[in-house]
Amino acid sequence: MRPLVVQGQPKSSRSKLARMGWNSLIVAAMIGIPLLLVFGMELIGRGTVHETWTWLTANWKLFGLNALIVFLVFALIYCMIGSLVLSAGMSALLLSLVSLISYFKVKLIGEPFFPWDIFLNKESMNILPLVTTRTALVRIGLVFAVVAVIFLFRLWVPRLSLRPATRVVLGALCVFALYSFGVRAPWTGTLLDRAGVNEIVWNQQENYGTNGLSLAFTMNVKNTIVPKPPGYSEPTMASLAESLNEMVGTSTANAASGVKPNVIFIMNEAFWDPTLLPNVTFSEDPVPTVHRLQQESTSGYLLSPQFGGGTSNVEFEVLTGQSMSFLPAGSVPYQQYISKPIPSMASYFKGLGYKSAAIHSYEGWFWNREAVYKHMGFDSFLSKDGFRNPEYRGDFIADDEVSKSIIKEVEANDNPTFIYAVTMQNHGPYDDHRYGSDNPIKVQGALDDTARDTLETYVHGARDADRSLQLLIDHFDQSGEPTVIVFYGDHLPMLGYDYDVYVQSGFIPTAKSDQWSLEELKRMHSVPFVMWSNFDLPKEQVPVLSNSFLSAYVLDRLQMEKPAALAYNAELSKKTPGLLRNLVIDSDGQMFTSVPASAAADVEKYRELQYDEMFGKQYLSKYTGAPSAAAAAPEGGGAGPGAGGH
């Protein structure tokens, strides 16, 4: 059977020698193009030919596996399009885009491109303002120029199409093989093991750097499904529920009675204390309100699962009490997992007779918040469209406008109010001179001009955030209505490519995160939080606390009864207050790369609780007598696109 048809030439003119020549060309292309594509993809990510060649020669088996996966993609496209050159061009375009996206994600927030990033829809467009520097545009331009040249070859090279039967068979084999790699079927698992593949799930930047983009991306496909913990079962959850009922009973006995205060959580975009940077000074204190509250009130540091982005993952931890540590690295629960009612702080306070309101000064669709807040049980959601003639600072609604909206929401309710507010003003990047060239706070120290400009822009926004907090304090100090405010940032700001400001100032020694010590890793994930109230609350300094434990901690401070799952969080946080995927901190402040044996059983119970609530049978609600997620946030109620002033 002849494998191809050279269109545009009469059969009578084709000699056997010519057919053999075209066959040789197509075979050579099917072998050579994947090898070149893998080299090009790695070159985009690694930056230099030397680094790419060093990786290739030291890991030739891994290079071969990457080439095999790229071959399967290229062959599948070839079977669908039917033209060798056009298929090569389409493959180069697709894989180059994946490489560029991964490259910029690593540069900006230290995370590569994951399979689930494909489903971020409009959220992915948020990266565009971050890649408009001259260097970035040159890199993008070169890639597209190479792709264009490939397409131009179609003017001189025949179509070289496979026969229909061959296309069907080869295409089916490619789909089967790609699926097998994605789910790690036994035969692909054996192949990976023989090649010495080491999947580094806890450090995805190192995983991609070691194994190569194509292979690491494909191995992550299976992580879109969260596996059931080995010990998860109804009897196990029933036994755990029994102990949790005792915890809740103690909590109820100790709970304070009387007035229910307004509870306001403010997650300020990228808020952090820039005065923590060494070798840098400021012409005035950029965050005096936060510094004062650190002396006068309960305060401390939250261990964020994110750096530079991924705000919704921090929301997820705080609002649900669940941990990103048990989910695939780089996943986005708001996009991937929350498609039905789920217990949250909103539904908890709603059950106590509160009005639960969400406020965010950006688009309501971003991170799927309109749907997720509904599933969480919020009564209303005020997003960007609901703000009336707001003041803008730079490209985003000012933090002061969020504070004013909080005040307005509380004053409009007869019942006490729970508010979860998210700001947007100080969102990166910070190289845009959004406030003009005359920054009120000048920065001096070991920074070049670009880094200094970036930091001064960020500091301007941090100052405004601090002032917006003081605006709220002034109002509720005068109103007398019992109110507690919890103020914190979602993650450290992305201050330039490759952690530029942090490295230049000496906050961290290198831009290579896989070389950071545990102390440096902790430093890059610790954000300050402060609490304020207009009634007496005991003061406490908190050295470290994961975001997933914050809600339980606040309820403890307020002496309010905790739901069963949060009661467990409160107890676990006393043993392991810091819990990230690759950093665990115990009550003595000792740091570990993984859960120590002394806490392994307790953390595994936490994992089982989370699985039960998100993916399992919700046995916990059955045995604790707590309302189920569906009851806590009934379908058809809560926030939606038209709620909260939309």
WOPEWO-V432008 format. One line per field, one symbol per residue. phi: phi as a letter, one per 30 degrees, with the letter a starting at -180 (. if undefined). psi: psi as a letter, one per 30 degrees, with the letter a starting at -180 (. if undefined). A space follows every 10 residues. Layout:
phi = ???
psi = ???
//
This chain:
phi = .ddbbcdjbd edddcedddd dddddddddd dddedddded dddddcjbdd ddddddddbd ddeddddddd eddddddddd dibddddddd dddddddddd ddedddddbi bddcedddcd hdeddddedd bcdddddddd dddddddddd dddddccedh cddedddddd dddddddddd ddchdedddd dddddidbdc ddbdddeddd cjddddeddd edddcdddee cdadeddddd dddddddddd dddcddcjdc ddbbcbcdeh dacdddddib bbdaddbddd dddddcbdal bccddcbiai edddeedddc iccddcceei dbeeccccbb ebdaddddde dcjdccbcbb dbddddhide ddddddjdda bccedddchd dcbidbddde dddddddddd ddcdddbcbc cbcbecdddc cchdcjdcdd cccbkdbddd ddddddddde dddddddddd edeedddddi debbccbacd adddcjdhhe dddddjdbda ddddcddddd deedbccdbb bbbcbdbdda ccdaadedcd ddddddddhc dceedddded ddddcbdcbc dbabbcdcid cbdbddedce dddddedded dedcbcchde ddcciddded ddbddjcida ecdijd
psi = kkflkjlgkk effjleeeee eeeeeeeeef eeeeeeeeee eeeeefelee eeeeeeffhf eeeeeeeeee eeeeeeeeee egkeeeeeee eeeeeeeeee eeeeeeeegg kaklefffgf bfeffffeff hgleeeeeee eeefeeeeee efffffklei klleeeeeee eeeeeeeeee eefileeeee eeeffgkjji efifeeeeee fleeeeeeff efffkjlkke gkleeeeeee eeeeeeeeee eeefkklbkj lkjjkjjkjg kljfffklgk lkfljfieee eeffeflkla kkjkflkfah efeeeeeeef glkffglkkf ljeeeefjgl kkkleeeeee fgglkjkkkk hakffkggee eeeeffgkel jjaeffkjhl kkjbflkkee eeeeeeeeee ffkellkkkj kklfegkllg gghfgafikf jkkkaiklee eeeeeeeeee eeeeeeeeee eeeeefeeef kkkkkjklle llljilkhhe eeeefgelfl fjffgkleee eeefgkkkkl kklglkkkkk kjekkkeffe eeeeeeefhk kkleefeeee eeffeifkjl egjkkafggk klflkleffe eeeeeeeeee eeeefaghee eeffglklee eeikkfaala fglhg.
//
